[in-house]
Amino acid sequence: MNKQIILRKLSLKNFKGIKKLDVDFSKITNIYGDNGTGKTSIADAFMWLLFDKDTKNRVVGEKESNFQIKTLDRNGDILHGLEHTVTGVLNIDNRDMMFSKTYKEKWTKKRGEAEKRLTGHETLYYIDEVPVKKREYQDKINSLIDENVFKLLTNPVFFSTNMSWQDRRKILIETIGDVSIERIINYNSSLKMIERLLADKDMEMLKKSIAARKKKLNEDIKSIPYRIDECNNSIKNIDFDALEFRKRSILPSIKSLEEQLIDSSKVNDEILKQKDKLYELKSKLRDIEYRATNEANKPKQELEMNKVEIERELWQLNSELEKLIDRKSFYEKQIPQLESKTDELRNKWFNLNSEILEIDENEFICPTCKRPFEVEDVEIKKHEMMENFNQNKAKKLAEIQSQGKGIKENIEKLQDDIKSFDFKIEALNSQINDKTMAKQEVEYKIRDYIETDPLLDNTEYQSLKAEIAEVEEKINQPQTMSDKAGELKSRKYALQEELEEINGQLAYEKQNIELKARISQLEEEEKKLAGQIAELEGQEFLCEEFIKTKVELLESKINSKFKYVNFKLFDIQVNGGINECCEALINGVPFSNANTASQINAGLDIINILSDHYKVSVPIFIDNRESINEILECNSQLVNLIVSNDKNLNIKNLESEVA
């Protein structure tokens, strides 16, 4: 049984300009008056009596932002020395309790001064005319009802205008209960795979986990094309078989020369020195040529890097295109399933609507004495059975209609999503064409690239060539000493130099093998990462569909509770994502855009449900009541504040006083 808190009487003394006012309340009380006559002050007095705040949640104080409780004179100055008192009689579950509160000034006369000074304020509290401390007073009020719950149940627009959408959504879910994972999956069998993902974490943690892993994988896969290109650029295009053949022919020649040198008597040292110098100069020359060639090839390498980047972007665009096509196909498959459900509900509605009540006349015979009941009693019982049958039938028909409406809205949303996917697919195809043309343009530039001689203006290089020519000229000059040993050494030296160069080139063979193996490894890693990313994107899609299905079920479950208002609990973005929200709708119009009458009736509908949930009813103050022709039925006590031409407050009780 719900707790009832009823306001029987409210007395104001020196409160917000009201010198003295006593108001008796009934089940429905109308308070008429022109603007500024004090209608809102009565609601403020009631709120202040209970929670030390006015209807705008302001506390008492002297600042402009505070709740001004004191009486002012004609000049707007405070009239000091007055006590401001509000007394209310509340009936809680058929027991009357009196609460009273007095706000007064504290005046102090210091030693040596002739007049007293205002040094502060104090508030006195009374329960059933017995003085109590503030804590005891607050504890008593809190034991009757929580302040936040009271605000929800006394002000029709508080829930929809004064609370964040997150708090509204939380209260609604608390009211009707959450939807289980099992029910969501039974409703949408395509979500079966998500049951395993939610085994050890909630949806929020799952979404964060997927996003974090996907971000890491995207960072990893982005660097792979650059690393592959780096390996490709490091591979040397060399004929290693030819080098091995040359090496096999040089080694016997060197061995033969060494054997001849053993028998030689003397070596021309000067020529050998020149040849050593020549070897050193040529080594420097090769280093300069190598560096210059690498520098000259940089523009072409940059074009090749640009091509790799465009190919990576093309891969990403094609991957996104495939994902959109898959999602579009998934949505298109859902529409026939939902249309089939609509047909089932329509047949169910017609079958139920055609049912009639069949009454067994044996139910109206006394089981003990076997005598028929009185005709009047039988007719009353039949009428009662017919009423119950029709009410139950109407309720079930309304539930079927509500489910059908939800499915229809779901189909329309899916169709809108499919149109959105078509637009995105067209845009992606356009981007893919642009990237393909950009790739072809880069390939043309690579093909038509003309290499320039990087050593043409290199003074160091030209100087080394001149010095080499000079040394070679000295070596080639006729020698006064025809020393066979010198000639042999020279030939051996030349062969060794050639062998050294061959060995240096052959060393690249092992490096090439390792680089190619590394490229294969990177390509395999890229495929693996792409597969993992695709799997996570599939999980993201499942999460979105799970949330969407859950909220649809929540909306249906919540809206079946209300007579006048519906709630929208999510928005679907253009990209298919879901934004959670909580917005009251009145005939499809957002609460904030509805007229005053619609807002008040929507608020009363909400209060009726919340009162049942919290198992308590409190007086409801309805401001601007004159703007409402027909008001929604409500079990709570109503206090209507009505703007009229009355220059003084005019209070009328429309129904007898509440028991």
C-alpha positions in Angstrom: 0.0 0.0 0.0 1.4 3.4 -1.0 2.1 6.0 1.7 -0.1 9.1 1.3 1.1 12.6 2.4 -1.7 15.1 2.2 -1.5 18.8 2.9 -4.5 19.8 5.1 -3.6 23.3 6.1 -0.9 25.9 5.5 -0.5 29.2 7.5 1.8 32.0 6.4 2.9 34.9 8.6 5.2 37.7 7.2 6.3 35.4 4.4 7.4 37.0 1.1 5.2 40.0 1.6 2.1 38.0 2.8 1.3 39.4 6.2 -1.1 36.6 7.2 -2.8 33.9 5.3 -4.5 30.6 6.3 -5.3 28.1 3.5 -7.3 24.9 4.0 -6.7 22.3 1.3 -8.9 19.5 0.0 -8.4 16.7 -2.6 -8.4 19.4 -5.3 -7.7 23.0 -4.4 -7.8 26.0 -6.8 -5.9 29.1 -5.9 -6.9 32.1 -8.1 -5.2 35.4 -8.3 -3.6 38.0 -10.6 0.2 38.0 -11.1 2.0 39.1 -8.0 -0.8 38.2 -5.6 1.2 35.4 -3.9 0.2 32.1 -5.6 3.7 30.9 -6.1 4.6 32.1 -2.5 2.2 29.4 -1.2 4.2 26.7 -3.1 7.5 28.3 -1.9 6.2 28.3 1.7 5.4 24.6 1.5 8.8 23.7 0.1 10.6 25.9 2.7 8.6 24.3 5.5 9.9 20.9 4.4 13.4 21.4 2.9 14.6 25.0 3.7 14.4 25.9 0.0 11.9 27.5 -2.4 10.5 25.9 -5.6 13.6 27.1 -7.5 15.8 25.2 -5.1 17.2 28.4 -3.6 18.1 28.8 0.1 17.2 31.8 2.3 19.6 34.7 2.3 20.2 38.4 1.6 21.9 38.0 -1.8 20.0 38.4 -5.1 20.6 34.8 -6.0 19.1 33.7 -2.6 15.5 33.0 -1.7 14.1 36.3 -0.3 11.7 35.5 2.6 11.6 38.8 4.4 8.9 41.5 3.9 9.9 44.7 2.1 8.4 48.2 2.4 7.3 50.4 -0.5 10.8 51.5 -1.2 12.1 47.9 -1.4 13.8 48.0 2.0 13.6 45.2 4.5 11.2 45.6 7.4 13.3 44.5 10.4 12.1 42.9 13.6 9.5 40.6 12.0 9.3 36.9 12.6 8.6 34.9 9.4 6.6 31.8 10.1 5.1 28.9 8.1 3.0 26.2 9.7 1.6 23.2 7.9 -0.6 20.3 8.9 0.2 17.1 7.0 -1.8 14.0 7.1 0.5 10.9 6.8 -1.5 7.7 6.4 -4.5 9.1 8.2 -2.5 10.6 11.0 -2.2 14.4 11.3 1.2 16.0 12.1 1.9 19.7 12.5 5.2 21.2 11.3 6.2 24.8 11.9 9.2 26.9 11.1 10.1 30.5 12.1 12.9 32.6 10.6 13.9 35.6 12.8 16.6 38.2 13.2 19.2 38.1 16.0 19.9 41.6 17.5 22.8 42.1 19.9 23.8 45.1 22.0 27.6 45.3 22.6 29.0 46.9 25.7 29.4 50.7 25.3 26.9 51.0 22.5 23.5 52.5 22.8 21.7 50.6 20.1 21.4 46.9 19.2 22.9 45.6 15.9 21.7 42.9 13.6 24.3 40.1 14.0 22.6 37.2 12.2 19.5 35.1 11.9 18.1 31.9 13.4 15.5 29.4 12.5 13.2 27.8 15.1 11.7 24.3 14.4 8.5 22.8 15.9 6.8 19.4 15.5 3.3 19.2 16.9 4.0 22.5 18.6 7.0 21.0 20.5 10.4 22.9 19.9 13.0 20.6 18.3 16.5 20.9 17.0 17.2 21.3 13.2 18.6 17.8 12.9 15.6 16.2 14.6 13.3 18.2 12.4 15.2 17.2 9.2 15.4 13.6 10.3 11.6 13.5 10.8 11.0 15.0 7.3 13.5 12.6 5.7 11.8 9.6 7.4 8.6 10.7 5.6 10.1 11.2 2.2 13.4 11.9 0.5 13.8 15.4 -0.7 14.7 14.4 -4.3 11.8 12.0 -4.5 9.5 14.8 -3.2 10.6 17.2 -6.0 9.9 14.5 -8.6 6.4 13.9 -7.2 5.2 17.5 -6.5 6.3 19.3 -9.6 5.0 18.0 -13.0 7.8 19.4 -15.0 10.7 18.7 -12.6 11.5 15.2 -14.1 11.7 16.5 -17.7 13.3 19.9 -17.2 15.4 19.9 -14.0 17.1 16.5 -14.3 19.9 15.4 -16.6 19.0 12.8 -19.2 21.3 10.3 -17.5 19.4 10.6 -14.2 16.0 10.4 -16.0 17.1 7.3 -17.8 18.4 5.7 -14.6 15.1 6.4 -12.7 13.0 4.9 -15.6 15.1 1.7 -15.7 14.9 1.4 -11.9 11.1 1.8 -12.3 10.6 -0.9 -14.9 13.6 -3.1 -14.3 16.5 -3.8 -16.7 16.3 -6.1 -19.7 18.3 -9.4 -19.4 20.9 -10.5 -21.9 19.0 -13.7 -22.5 15.8 -11.7 -23.5 17.8 -9.5 -25.8 19.4 -12.4 -27.6 16.0 -14.2 -27.8 14.6 -11.1 -29.4 17.5 -10.8 -31.9 19.1 -14.1 -32.5 21.9 -12.5 -34.6 23.4 -11.3 -31.3 24.1 -14.8 -30.0 27.8 -14.4 -30.4 28.0 -11.5 -28.0 26.9 -13.7 -25.0 30.4 -15.1 -24.8 32.0 -11.5 -24.9 29.8 -10.4 -22.0 30.6 -13.4 -19.9 33.2 -11.6 -17.7 32.5 -7.9 -18.3 29.7 -5.4 -18.8 28.9 -3.6 -22.1 30.8 -0.4 -21.3 34.0 -2.3 -20.4 33.6 -4.5 -23.5 33.4 -1.4 -25.8 36.4 0.3 -24.1 38.4 -2.9 -24.4 37.6 -3.3 -28.1 38.4 0.3 -28.9 41.7 0.1 -27.1 42.8 -3.1 -28.9 41.6 -1.8 -32.2 43.6 1.5 -31.8 46.8 -0.5 -30.9 46.3 -2.8 -34.0 45.8 0.2 -36.3 48.9 1.8 -35.1 50.8 -1.4 -35.6 49.5 -2.0 -39.2 50.1 1.5 -40.3 53.9 1.2 -39.9 54.2 -2.1 -41.8 54.2 -0.7 -45.5 57.0 1.7 -44.6 59.1 -1.1 -43.1 58.4 -3.4 -46.2 59.5 -0.5 -48.5 62.6 0.0 -46.4 63.6 -3.6 -46.8 62.9 -3.5 -50.6 65.1 -0.5 -51.0 67.9 -2.3 -49.1 67.9 -5.3 -51.4 70.9 -5.3 -53.9 70.3 -6.4 -57.5 73.5 -8.4 -58.0 74.3 -11.5 -60.2 75.8 -13.6 -57.4 76.4 -16.7 -59.7 78.6 -14.6 -62.0 80.5 -13.3 -59.0 81.1 -16.9 -57.7 82.4 -17.9 -61.2 84.8 -14.9 -61.2 86.0 -15.8 -57.7 86.7 -19.4 -58.7 88.9 -18.2 -61.6 90.8 -15.6 -59.5 91.8 -17.8 -56.6 94.1 -20.2 -58.7 95.7 -17.2 -60.4 96.6 -15.7 -57.1 98.0 -19.0 -55.8 100.1 -19.3 -59.0 101.5 -15.8 -58.6 102.4 -16.4 -54.9 104.3 -19.5 -55.9 106.2 -17.5 -58.5 107.0 -14.8 -56.0 108.7 -17.3 -53.7 111.3 -17.7 -56.4 111.6 -14.0 -57.2 114.6 -12.1 -55.8 113.3 -8.6 -55.3 110.2 -6.4 -55.5 110.0 -2.9 -56.8 109.0 -1.2 -53.5 108.2 2.2 -55.1 105.7 0.7 -57.5 104.0 -1.2 -54.7 103.8 2.0 -52.7 102.1 3.7 -55.6 99.8 0.8 -56.0 98.9 1.0 -52.3 98.1 4.7 -52.8 96.1 3.9 -55.9 94.0 1.4 -54.0 93.3 3.9 -51.2 92.3 6.6 -53.7 90.0 4.3 -55.6 88.3 3.2 -52.4 87.6 6.9 -51.6 86.3 7.4 -55.1 83.9 4.5 -54.8 82.6 5.8 -51.4 81.8 9.2 -53.0 80.1 7.5 -56.0 78.0 5.4 -53.6 76.9 8.4 -51.5 76.1 10.6 -54.5 74.1 7.8 -56.2 72.0 7.4 -53.1 71.4 11.1 -52.8 70.4 11.3 -56.5 67.9 8.5 -56.1 66.0 10.2 -53.2 63.3 12.0 -55.4 62.5 8.7 -57.0 62.4 6.9 -53.5 60.0 9.6 -52.3 57.7 8.9 -55.2 57.8 5.2 -54.4 57.0 6.0 -50.7 54.1 8.1 -51.9 52.8 5.2 -54.0 53.0 2.9 -50.9 51.0 5.4 -48.8 48.3 5.7 -51.5 48.1 1.9 -51.7 47.7 1.7 -47.9 44.9 4.3 -48.1 43.3 2.4 -50.9 43.4 -0.8 -48.8 41.7 1.1 -45.9 39.0 2.5 -48.1 38.3 -0.9 -49.7 38.1 -2.4 -46.3 35.7 0.2 -45.1 33.6 -0.3 -48.3 33.4 -4.0 -47.6 32.3 -3.4 -44.1 29.6 -1.0 -45.2 28.3 -3.5 -47.8 28.2 -6.2 -45.1 26.3 -4.0 -42.7 23.9 -3.0 -45.4 23.3 -6.7 -46.3 22.8 -7.5 -42.6 20.2 -4.7 -42.3 18.4 -5.8 -45.5 18.1 -9.4 -44.1 16.6 -8.1 -40.9 13.7 -6.3 -42.7 11.9 -9.5 -43.9 12.3 -11.0 -40.4 10.7 -7.9 -38.8 8.0 -7.8 -41.5 7.3 -11.5 -40.7 7.0 -10.6 -37.0 4.6 -7.8 -38.0 2.4 -10.3 -39.8 2.4 -12.6 -36.8 1.4 -9.8 -34.5 -1.4 -8.7 -37.0 -2.8 -12.3 -37.0 -2.5 -12.5 -33.3 -4.4 -9.1 -32.9 -7.3 -10.3 -35.2 -7.5 -13.7 -33.4 -7.6 -12.0 -30.0 -10.0 -9.3 -31.2 -12.5 -12.0 -32.4 -12.5 -13.8 -29.1 -15.7 -13.7 -27.1 -16.5 -14.5 -23.5 -18.1 -17.9 -23.0 -19.9 -18.1 -19.7 -20.6 -21.4 -18.0 -24.0 -21.2 -16.3 -22.8 -23.8 -13.8 -20.7 -21.1 -12.2 -23.9 -19.5 -10.9 -25.0 -22.5 -8.9 -24.1 -22.9 -5.2 -21.6 -25.7 -4.9 -23.0 -26.7 -1.5 -26.8 -26.6 -1.9 -26.9 -26.8 -5.7 -29.4 -23.9 -5.8 -29.0 -21.2 -8.5 -27.9 -17.8 -7.4 -30.3 -14.9 -7.4 -31.0 -13.5 -10.9 -29.8 -10.0 -9.8 -26.6 -11.5 -8.4 -26.0 -13.5 -11.6 -26.4 -10.5 -13.8 -24.0 -8.5 -11.6 -21.5 -11.3 -11.7 -21.9 -11.7 -15.5 -21.4 -7.9 -15.9 -18.3 -8.0 -13.8 -16.9 -11.0 -15.8 -17.6 -9.2 -19.0 -15.9 -6.0 -17.8 -12.8 -8.0 -16.7 -12.7 -9.9 -20.0 -13.0 -6.7 -22.1 -10.4 -4.9 -20.0 -7.9 -7.8 -20.2 -8.6 -8.1 -24.0 -8.1 -4.3 -24.5 -4.9 -4.4 -22.6 -3.5 -7.3 -24.6 -4.6 -5.7 -27.9 -2.9 -2.4 -26.8 0.3 -4.4 -26.0 0.2 -6.1 -29.5 -0.3 -2.7 -31.1 2.6 -1.2 -29.1 4.9 -4.1 -30.2 3.8 -3.7 -33.8 4.5 0.0 -33.7 7.9 -0.6 -32.3 8.7 -3.1 -35.1 7.4 -0.7 -37.7 9.6 2.1 -36.3 12.5 -0.4 -36.3 11.9 -1.3 -40.0 11.7 2.5 -40.9 15.0 3.0 -39.1 16.6 0.1 -40.9 15.4 1.5 -44.3 16.8 4.9 -43.4 20.1 3.3 -42.3 20.2 1.4 -45.7 19.8 4.7 -47.6 22.6 6.2 -45.4 24.8 3.2 -46.3 24.1 3.7 -50.0 25.2 7.3 -49.7 28.4 6.3 -47.9 29.2 3.5 -50.4 28.8 6.0 -53.3 31.1 8.4 -51.5 33.7 5.7 -50.7 33.7 4.5 -54.4 34.4 8.1 -55.4 37.3 8.3 -53.0 38.6 5.0 -54.3 38.5 6.2 -57.9 40.3 9.4 -56.8 43.0 7.4 -55.0 43.4 5.0 -58.0 44.0 8.0 -60.3 46.5 9.5 -57.9 48.3 6.1 -57.8 48.5 6.0 -61.6 49.8 9.5 -61.7 52.6 8.6 -59.2 53.4 5.5 -61.3 53.7 7.6 -64.4 56.2 9.9 -62.6 58.3 6.9 -61.4 58.3 5.5 -65.0 59.3 8.8 -66.6 61.9 9.7 -63.9 65.2 10.8 -65.5 68.3 10.4 -63.4 71.0 13.1 -63.5 74.7 12.7 -63.1 75.3 13.5 -59.4 79.1 13.7 -59.8 79.3 16.3 -62.5 79.9 19.3 -60.2 81.6 17.4 -57.4 85.0 19.0 -57.0 86.3 16.4 -54.5 85.4 13.6 -56.9 87.1 15.3 -59.9 90.2 16.0 -57.8 90.4 12.3 -56.8 90.1 11.2 -60.4 92.9 13.6 -61.4 95.1 12.2 -58.6 94.3 8.6 -59.5 95.3 9.4 -63.1 98.6 10.9 -61.9 99.4 7.8 -59.8 98.5 5.4 -62.6 100.7 7.4 -64.9 103.6 7.0 -62.5 102.9 3.2 -62.2 102.8 2.9 -66.0 106.0 4.8 -66.6 108.9 2.5 -67.8 111.0 1.4 -64.9 114.7 1.4 -64.9 114.6 -1.9 -63.0 112.9 -4.7 -64.9 112.1 -6.5 -61.8 110.0 -9.5 -62.4 109.0 -9.7 -58.7 107.5 -6.2 -58.9 105.4 -7.2 -61.9 104.3 -10.4 -60.2 103.3 -8.5 -57.0 101.5 -5.9 -59.1 99.5 -8.6 -60.8 98.8 -10.3 -57.5 97.8 -7.0 -55.9 95.3 -6.3 -58.8 93.8 -9.8 -58.4 93.5 -9.4 -54.7 91.8 -6.1 -55.1 89.4 -7.7 -57.5 88.8 -10.6 -55.1 88.2 -8.2 -52.3 85.6 -6.4 -54.3 83.9 -9.7 -55.3 83.8 -10.8 -51.6 82.3 -7.5 -50.7 79.6 -7.9 -53.3 78.9 -11.5 -52.3 78.4 -10.4 -48.7 75.1 -8.8 -49.9 73.7 -12.3 -50.8 73.1 -13.2 -47.2 71.7 -9.8 -46.5 69.2 -10.1 -49.4 68.0 -13.5 -48.1 67.4 -12.0 -44.7 65.6 -9.0 -46.1 63.3 -11.1 -48.3 62.5 -13.3 -45.3 61.7 -10.2 -43.3 59.4 -8.9 -46.0 57.4 -12.2 -46.0 57.2 -12.0 -42.3 55.9 -8.4 -42.4 53.3 -9.2 -45.1 52.1 -12.2 -43.0 51.9 -9.9 -39.9 50.0 -7.3 -41.9 47.4 -9.9 -43.0 47.1 -11.2 -39.4 46.6 -7.6 -38.0 44.0 -6.9 -40.7 42.1 -10.0 -39.8 42.2 -9.1 -36.1 41.0 -5.5 -36.9 38.1 -6.9 -39.0 37.2 -9.3 -36.1 37.2 -6.3 -33.6 35.1 -4.2 -36.0 32.6 -7.1 -36.2 32.5 -7.1 -32.3 31.9 -3.3 -32.4 29.0 -3.8 -34.7 27.6 -6.5 -32.4 27.9 -4.2 -29.5 26.0 -1.4 -31.3 23.2 -3.9 -32.4 23.1 -5.2 -28.8 22.6 -1.7 -27.3 20.1 -0.8 -30.0 18.1 -3.9 -29.4 18.3 -3.5 -25.6 17.1 0.1 -25.8 14.3 -0.8 -28.2 13.1 -3.4 -25.7 13.5 -0.9 -22.8 11.5 1.7 -24.8 8.7 -0.7 -25.4 8.7 -1.9 -21.8 8.8 1.7 -20.4 6.3 3.2 -22.8 3.7 0.4 -22.1 3.6 1.8 -18.5 2.5 5.3 -19.6 -0.8 6.5 -20.9 0.1 10.0 -22.2 3.9 10.1 -22.7 6.5 8.0 -24.5 10.2 8.0 -24.1 13.0 8.0 -26.6 16.1 6.4 -25.2 18.6 6.5 -28.1 19.5 8.3 -31.3 20.9 6.5 -34.4 23.7 8.6 -36.0 24.3 8.9 -39.8 27.3 6.5 -39.5 25.2 3.8 -37.9 26.5 4.5 -34.3 24.2 4.9 -31.3 23.9 7.8 -28.9 22.1 7.1 -25.7 19.5 9.7 -24.5 16.3 10.0 -22.5 13.7 12.4 -23.9 10.0 12.5 -23.2 7.8 12.6 -26.3 4.2 13.8 -26.4 2.5 12.5 -29.6 6.0 12.5 -31.1 6.8 16.0 -30.0 9.8 16.5 -27.6 8.7 17.6 -24.1 10.7 20.9 -24.5 8.7 21.8 -27.6 5.3 20.9 -26.4 2.7 23.4 -25.1 2.2 24.0 -21.3 -1.0 21.8 -21.2 0.8 18.9 -22.8 3.8 19.3 -20.5 1.6 19.3 -17.4 -0.4 16.2 -18.4 2.9 14.4 -19.4 4.3 15.3 -16.0 1.2 14.0 -14.2 1.5 10.7 -16.2 5.1 10.4 -15.1 4.2 11.3 -11.5 1.5 8.5 -11.4 4.1 5.9 -12.4 6.8 7.2 -10.1 4.4 7.4 -7.2 3.6 3.7 -7.6 7.3 2.9 -7.9 8.3 4.9 -4.8 5.0 3.8 -3.1 4.2 7.4 -1.9 2.0 10.2 -3.1 2.5 13.9 -2.2 0.6 17.1 -3.0 1.2 18.3 -6.6 1.4 22.0 -7.3 0.4 22.9 -10.9 1.4 26.4 -12.0 -0.4 28.1 -14.9 -3.4 25.7 -14.5 -5.6 28.1 -16.5 -3.8 27.0 -19.7 -5.1 23.4 -19.4 -8.6 22.4 -20.5 -8.5 18.7 -19.6 -6.2 17.3 -17.0 -4.9 13.7 -16.8 -6.5 11.7 -14.0 -4.2 11.6 -10.9 -4.5 9.9 -7.5 -2.4 12.6 -5.7 -3.7 15.7 -4.0 -3.7 18.6 -6.5 -3.1 22.3 -5.8 -3.9 24.4 -9.0 -2.3 27.9 -9.2 -4.5 29.8 -11.7 -3.9 33.3 -13.1 -7.2 35.3 -12.9 -8.3 38.9 -12.5 -8.6 38.5 -8.7 -6.6 41.3 -7.0 -6.5 39.1 -3.8 -6.1 35.4 -3.5 -9.3 33.5 -4.0 -9.2 29.9 -2.8 -11.7 27.3 -3.7 -11.9 23.6 -2.7 -13.5 21.6 -5.6 -13.9 18.4 -3.7 -14.6 17.6 0.0 -11.7 17.6 2.3 -9.5 14.5 2.2 -10.1 11.9 4.9 
